[in-house]
Amino acid sequence: MKTISFQSDILPLKNELFRMALRITQNREEAEDVVQETMIKVWNRREQWSQLESIEAFCLTICRNLALDKMRRMDNQAQSLDDDIDPLDQSHGANPEQVAIQNDRTQMVRQIIDELPERLRTCMQLRDIEGKSYRDIAAILDITEQQVKVNIFRARQAVRERYLKIEKNF
């Protein structure tokens, strides 16, 4: 195994850990706390680093577990992920109406994803947002690659069906 450095191997994962924690907790401050707790736990277990196959999977697993624990303690108090979306952002060169429609659709899809069961939501985030391989996701979640594929399929199918149902009613 290679030598693992906290500064060069673990600290660069902080944004990825934050996105995962944010997706689970749906609260920026709680997600920041989870990332900080994750970094402390990873540091305190530095003697184990040389035995790990993937330090990234190790960090993401700790982060996920801490976020889930925090959610259990918070009794699933959900807040919107979209506090920082600027509805007037016209960087796409579109007219304001198109920008508003696109922002509404994005917000709707994020809300639908947030309503998914935790395991489906996490699998979908790790694959579609973080770009993780099925193997990495299986290691992070401690499930088989086949279970990962099934969870991602079900998550995508649920999002698609719910989105089409909402769009049909408008």
C-alpha positions, 0 to 999 in steps of 0.5 A: 500500500502507498503512504497516505498523506492527510494533506494531499490525499484526504483534505482534497476530499472535503468538497466531495464529503460536503456534497454527500453530507449536504445531500443527506442532512439537507442543511449546510451547517449540519453538513459542515459539522459532519465533514469536520467530524469526519476529518477528525475521525479519519485522523484519529484512525490514521494507524489504519490507513496503510491497511485500507484499499481506498482511503476515499471509500473509507472517508465517504463511509465515515461521512455517510454514517455520521450524516445518517446518525445526525439525521436520526438525532435531528428527527429528519428535519428537512430544509431545502438544498437550494438556499444559494440558487440565484433565480436571476442567474442568466449565464446561459443567455436565456430570457428571464422566463426560460431561466425561471422555468429551468430553475423551477425544474431543477428545484423540482428534480432536487426535491424529488431526489430529496424525497427518495429513500436514503439508500436510493438517494445516496446511490444516485448521488454517488453515481450521477453527481459524484461520478463514482464507479459501482465498485466504489459505491458498493464499498462505501455503502457495504453492499454488492455492486448488483444492489448498487445497480438496482438502487440506481435504477430504482432511484432514476425510475422513481425520479422520472415517474414523479417528474413526469406526473408533476409535469403532466399536471401543469 
